[in-house]
Amino acid sequence: MTRLLVMVLMATLAGYALHALAQGRAEIRTAVTTLGTSSSNGLSFAWFYDAADRTVYMCRTSGASADAIDCKAKAALP
């Protein structure tokens, strides 16, 4: 009788563990989407949209230095 009770308890716990694992969700964040680009007189601009934060980013580069990328401008959408 004790062996049967232990087996039923183990089966119940295993079922609960499978149910708990099935309820877990991984947060998958999509990459930012490019909205557009523009360039003029040695300056380049690019606009990106982050769907997770509902934010638009504007990045600027200058032709003088390849490492000079400025992405400080952002706006949150309602």
DAJONOR-V703945 format. One record per backbone hydrogen bond with DSSP energy under -0.5 kcal/mol. CO is the residue of the C=O (numbers start at 1). NH is the residue of the N-H. Records with the same first field share a line. If there is no record, write none. Layout:
# DAJONOR-V703945
CO: NH  NH
This chain:
# DAJONOR-V703945
1: 5
2: 6
3: 7
4: 8
5: 9
6: 10
7: 11
8: 12
9: 13
10: 14
11: 15
12: 16
13: 17
14: 18
15: 19
16: 20
17: 21
18: 22
19: 23
20: 24
21: 24
26: 28
27: 29
28: 30
33: 49
36: 47
38: 45
40: 43
42: 63
43: 40
44: 61
45: 38
46: 59
47: 35  36
48: 57
49: 33  51
50: 54  55
54: 77
55: 50
56: 75
57: 48
58: 73
59: 46
60: 70
61: 44
62: 65
65: 68
67: 69
68: 62
69: 71
70: 60
73: 58
75: 56
